[in-house]
Amino acid sequence: MTELQRAKKISIIAAREAGKLLMKNLTKVKQMSLKAKHDIVTEIDLKAEKIIIDKIKRAFPDHNILSEESIASNKDSEYSWVVDPIDGTINFYHATAPFRVAICLTKNGSPLLSTIYNPIKNELYYAEKGKGATINNKPIRVNKNKKAENSVVMTHISSKEDARERTISALNSIFNKTLHMRAFGSGIAAMTYVASGKFDVFFNVRTYPWDILAGALLIEEAGGIVTDIEGKKITLKSNSVLATNGKVHKQILELLKNI
């Protein structure tokens, strides 16, 4: 078994075990605290994160780990794991969907493999650089829509005031040039919808690596395009995202100018 095959195995086991914990506690969350105004964390976020990080550390003790709820573990490795134990915590806290478990392994800042798990539907998304994207081992592709006017655009209403104002200021002009808009409360879930061809576009003007890297590789391996909102390549340092089926990417980039 190669190191990459071992990484795939560990990421899938970790995502499924974390997902099992989420489902066991879906209607039983008792503790919630505010990380910031409008932004929460539950005790299940922390327990799910521990499951994932413990498995990664045992298998790859020399790798870096960057996770939403923990202090980064920097081992000066070219490999970094990026983890979001619950993307969509507010949805999870209210026992509704969507939410996802997201794990991504990067090499020198670029995504190498990603595992995303939707425990409600037992859907396991997996992508590996150069090897395509799957859901429960079946290949997935972005859709073939070529026109912004036929596109459903997903976004995120940020808990950060400046990002929220930038997004809201752009919504009317984007809506006028596209078919419709959605905000699901989970950027990773939105990116799985792009990768599997359900919808066309997702953008977020202010985000973090754990919110985008796993979804970025999934979409790229499904035939789409992912950049930041200025059209630059997605890396560990990216703080915005535009993810599309690829065919409408330039059109949407144009609509996002100056926001």
C-alpha positions as CSV (number, residue, x, y, z in Angstrom):
1,M,0.0,0.0,0.0
2,T,1.4,3.4,-1.0
3,E,1.4,6.4,1.3
4,L,-1.4,8.0,-0.8
5,Q,-3.5,4.8,-0.6
6,R,-3.0,4.8,3.1
7,A,-4.0,8.4,3.3
8,K,-7.1,7.6,1.4
9,K,-8.0,4.8,3.7
10,I,-7.4,6.9,6.9
11,S,-9.4,9.8,5.6
12,I,-12.4,7.7,4.7
13,I,-12.4,5.8,8.0
14,A,-12.0,9.1,9.9
15,A,-14.8,10.8,8.0
16,R,-17.2,7.9,8.4
17,E,-16.5,7.6,12.2
18,A,-17.0,11.3,12.6
19,G,-20.2,11.1,10.6
20,K,-21.5,8.3,12.8
21,L,-20.9,10.5,15.8
22,L,-22.8,13.3,14.2
23,M,-25.8,11.2,13.4
24,K,-25.9,9.6,16.9
25,N,-26.1,13.1,18.4
26,L,-28.1,14.9,15.7
27,T,-31.0,15.7,18.0
28,K,-29.1,15.5,21.3
29,V,-26.7,18.5,21.2
30,K,-26.7,20.0,24.7
31,Q,-23.8,22.4,24.6
32,M,-23.2,25.3,22.3
33,S,-20.9,28.3,22.5
34,L,-20.2,31.4,20.4
35,K,-16.8,31.5,18.7
36,A,-17.8,34.9,17.4
37,K,-21.0,36.8,16.9
38,H,-23.4,34.6,14.8
39,D,-20.8,31.8,14.8
40,I,-21.2,28.7,17.0
41,V,-19.3,25.6,18.0
42,T,-20.8,22.5,19.7
43,E,-19.3,19.8,21.8
44,I,-19.9,17.5,18.9
45,D,-17.6,19.6,16.6
46,L,-14.8,19.1,19.1
47,K,-15.4,15.3,19.5
48,A,-15.7,14.8,15.8
49,E,-12.5,16.8,15.3
50,K,-10.7,14.7,17.9
51,I,-11.7,11.5,16.1
52,I,-10.3,12.7,12.8
53,I,-7.1,14.3,14.2
54,D,-6.2,11.3,16.3
55,K,-6.4,9.0,13.4
56,I,-4.3,11.3,11.2
57,K,-1.7,11.8,13.9
58,R,-1.4,8.0,14.5
59,A,-0.9,7.3,10.8
60,F,1.1,10.4,9.8
61,P,2.8,11.8,12.9
62,D,5.1,14.0,10.8
63,H,2.3,15.8,8.8
64,N,0.9,19.2,9.5
65,I,-2.7,19.5,10.6
66,L,-4.9,22.6,10.1
67,S,-8.4,22.3,11.6
68,E,-11.3,24.7,12.2
69,E,-11.6,24.2,15.9
70,S,-7.9,23.6,16.9
71,I,-4.6,25.3,17.0
72,A,-2.6,24.2,13.9
73,S,-0.1,21.5,14.3
74,N,3.0,22.5,12.3
75,K,5.6,19.8,11.7
76,D,7.4,21.6,8.8
77,S,6.1,18.9,6.5
78,E,5.3,19.4,2.8
79,Y,2.1,17.6,3.6
80,S,-0.8,19.3,5.5
81,W,-4.2,17.9,6.4
82,V,-7.1,20.4,6.4
83,V,-10.1,19.4,8.5
84,D,-13.6,20.6,9.1
85,P,-15.4,18.2,11.4
86,I,-18.8,19.8,10.8
87,D,-19.2,22.2,7.9
88,G,-22.6,23.6,8.6
89,T,-22.6,23.6,12.4
90,I,-25.7,25.8,12.7
91,N,-27.7,23.4,10.5
92,F,-26.4,20.5,12.6
93,Y,-27.2,22.2,15.9
94,H,-30.8,22.7,14.7
95,A,-31.0,19.0,13.4
96,T,-31.4,20.0,9.8
97,A,-29.4,19.7,6.6
98,P,-27.1,20.2,4.9
99,F,-23.8,19.6,6.8
100,R,-20.7,17.8,5.9
101,V,-17.5,16.3,7.3
102,A,-14.5,17.5,5.2
103,I,-10.9,16.2,5.1
104,C,-8.3,17.3,2.6
105,L,-4.6,16.4,2.3
106,T,-2.4,19.0,0.6
107,K,1.1,18.9,-0.7
108,N,3.0,22.2,-0.7
109,G,-0.3,24.0,-0.3
110,S,-2.2,22.3,-3.2
111,P,-5.0,19.8,-2.6
112,L,-3.9,16.2,-3.2
113,L,-6.9,14.2,-2.0
114,S,-10.2,15.0,-0.4
115,T,-12.8,13.1,1.4
116,I,-16.2,14.6,2.1
117,Y,-19.0,12.8,3.9
118,N,-22.7,13.5,4.1
119,P,-23.8,11.3,7.0
120,I,-27.5,12.0,6.5
121,K,-27.6,10.3,3.1
122,N,-24.5,8.1,3.7
123,E,-22.8,9.8,0.7
124,L,-19.1,9.6,0.6
125,Y,-17.4,12.0,-1.9
126,Y,-13.8,11.3,-2.8
127,A,-11.3,12.9,-5.2
128,E,-7.6,12.4,-5.9
129,K,-5.5,14.7,-8.0
130,G,-5.6,13.4,-11.6
131,K,-7.9,10.5,-10.8
132,G,-11.4,12.0,-11.0
133,A,-14.2,12.4,-8.4
134,T,-16.7,9.9,-7.1
135,I,-19.7,9.6,-4.8
136,N,-19.9,6.1,-3.2
137,N,-17.3,5.0,-5.8
138,K,-19.4,6.1,-8.8
139,P,-18.0,8.9,-11.0
140,I,-19.5,12.3,-10.8
141,R,-19.3,15.3,-13.3
142,V,-20.3,18.9,-13.3
143,N,-23.2,19.8,-15.5
144,K,-23.0,21.2,-19.0
145,N,-24.8,24.5,-18.6
146,K,-22.9,27.2,-20.6
147,K,-25.0,30.3,-19.7
148,A,-24.9,32.4,-16.6
149,E,-28.6,33.2,-17.2
150,N,-29.4,29.5,-16.7
151,S,-27.3,29.1,-13.6
152,V,-28.3,28.6,-10.0
153,V,-25.8,30.5,-7.9
154,M,-25.1,29.5,-4.3
155,T,-23.4,31.7,-1.7
156,H,-22.8,32.1,2.0
157,I,-24.1,34.8,4.2
158,S,-21.0,35.4,6.4
159,S,-21.0,36.0,10.2
160,K,-18.4,38.7,9.5
161,E,-20.0,42.1,8.8
162,D,-17.6,43.3,6.1
163,A,-17.9,40.0,4.1
164,R,-21.7,40.0,4.6
165,E,-22.1,43.5,3.3
166,R,-19.9,42.7,0.3
167,T,-22.0,39.7,-0.5
168,I,-25.3,41.4,-0.1
169,S,-24.2,44.3,-2.3
170,A,-23.5,41.9,-5.1
171,L,-26.7,39.8,-4.8
172,N,-29.0,42.0,-6.8
173,S,-26.8,42.3,-9.8
174,I,-25.9,38.6,-9.8
175,F,-29.6,37.7,-9.4
176,N,-30.5,39.8,-12.4
177,K,-28.0,38.0,-14.6
178,T,-28.7,34.4,-13.4
179,L,-31.6,32.0,-12.9
180,H,-31.8,31.9,-9.1
181,M,-29.8,32.0,-5.9
182,R,-29.5,29.7,-2.8
183,A,-27.7,29.9,0.6
184,F,-27.5,26.5,2.3
185,G,-25.3,27.3,5.3
186,S,-22.6,24.9,4.3
187,G,-20.0,25.9,1.7
188,I,-18.7,22.3,1.4
189,A,-22.2,21.0,0.8
190,A,-22.7,23.7,-1.9
191,M,-19.5,22.6,-3.6
192,T,-20.6,18.9,-3.6
193,Y,-23.7,20.2,-5.4
194,V,-21.5,21.8,-8.1
195,A,-19.3,18.7,-8.4
196,S,-22.3,16.4,-8.8
197,G,-24.0,18.6,-11.4
198,K,-27.0,19.6,-9.4
199,F,-26.2,23.4,-9.4
200,D,-23.7,25.6,-11.3
201,V,-22.0,28.1,-9.1
202,F,-20.8,28.7,-5.5
203,F,-19.0,31.8,-4.3
204,N,-17.9,33.1,-0.9
205,V,-16.1,36.4,-0.5
206,R,-14.4,35.6,2.8
207,T,-13.6,32.1,3.8
208,Y,-10.9,29.7,5.3
209,P,-9.0,26.7,3.9
210,W,-11.1,24.2,5.8
211,D,-14.2,25.6,4.1
212,I,-13.0,25.3,0.5
213,L,-10.0,23.0,-0.1
214,A,-11.8,19.6,0.0
215,G,-14.6,20.9,-2.2
216,A,-12.1,22.6,-4.6
217,L,-10.4,19.4,-5.5
218,L,-13.7,17.5,-5.8
219,I,-15.0,20.0,-8.3
220,E,-11.8,20.2,-10.3
221,E,-11.7,16.4,-10.6
222,A,-15.3,16.5,-11.6
223,G,-14.5,18.8,-14.5
224,G,-15.2,22.2,-13.0
225,I,-13.0,25.2,-12.2
226,V,-12.3,26.7,-8.7
227,T,-10.4,30.0,-8.1
228,D,-10.7,32.8,-5.7
229,I,-13.0,35.6,-6.6
230,E,-10.2,37.4,-8.5
231,G,-9.5,34.3,-10.7
232,K,-6.4,33.2,-8.8
233,K,-5.5,29.5,-8.0
234,I,-6.9,28.1,-4.8
235,T,-4.2,27.3,-2.2
236,L,-3.9,27.1,1.6
237,K,-3.7,30.9,1.7
238,S,-6.9,31.6,-0.3
239,N,-9.6,33.5,1.6
240,S,-12.3,33.6,-1.1
241,V,-13.7,31.2,-3.6
242,L,-15.6,30.9,-6.8
243,A,-16.5,27.3,-7.8
244,T,-18.3,26.6,-11.0
245,N,-19.0,24.0,-13.6
246,G,-16.2,25.7,-15.6
247,K,-18.4,26.7,-18.5
248,V,-19.8,29.8,-16.8
249,H,-16.7,30.6,-14.7
250,K,-15.6,33.7,-16.7
251,Q,-19.1,35.0,-16.8
252,I,-19.5,34.8,-13.0
253,L,-16.0,36.3,-12.4
254,E,-17.1,39.3,-14.4
255,L,-20.2,39.7,-12.2
256,L,-18.0,39.5,-9.1
257,K,-15.7,42.3,-10.1
258,N,-15.3,45.1,-7.6
259,I,-17.4,43.5,-4.8
